[in-house]
Amino acid sequence: GKAEGELIGGNLSLTKELVCGKYSIDFTDKILFLESMGGEAALMSAFFNQLKQMGVFSKVRGILLGTFTKMQENNISPTIEELLVKVIDNPNLPIAKTEDIGHGSTSKCLIIGKNIILN
């Protein structure tokens, strides 16, 4: 699918902490970017489920996944994409995956707050 909106997010474990409280993020109509250096499938699934329970996935217009370094290096199954799709259970929510953003030595940067298009 295709989605357009303001980019928010970052590291999965840190972003999930910004769902409520004094420094909470407004996820409404945004593109959510997520990446992570470490973590096994069970931990990533737990983080995704926390975001779902707090209503994040019903508010965003789309999701951009960067690298999930340790999972990818160790060929962990299910993949991060498979975990996310299973947790959100919404075939209409656009999801994109890139290897260009995360903790790799060739990673590029994103501008949080910039309007982007997922296509």
Residue, then its C-alpha position, 0 to 999 in steps of 0.5 A: g500500500k501507499a501512505e503519507g505522513e510525518l515520520i516519527g519513531g526510532n529504536l523500538s525499545l525506546t519508542k514504546e516508552l514514549v506512548c504515554g507519559k510526559y513525553s508521549i508521542d502523538f501517533t495519529d496519522k503518522i508514519l512510524f519508523l522502527e529499528s533495533m540493534g539487539g533482541e530476540a523474536a520473543l522480545m520484539s514480539a512483546f514490544f510490538n504487542q505493547l504498542k498494539q495494546m496501547g493503540v499505536f497501530s490503529k493510529v498510524r498511517g504506515i510503518l517503516l522498518g529499518t534493520f533489526t541487526k541481531m535478528q537478521e545476523n542470526n537469521i532468526s525466524p520468524t522475521i521481523e516483518e512476519l512478527l509485525v504482520k502477525v501482531i498488527d493483524n491489519p492487511n490494509l496498513p502499509i509496511a515497508k522494510t529497508e536495509d538502509i536505516g539502522h545500526g549498520s556502518t552504511s546506514k543513512c539517516l532519517i529526519i524525524g518530523k519530516n513528511i514522507i511517502l511510503n510506496 
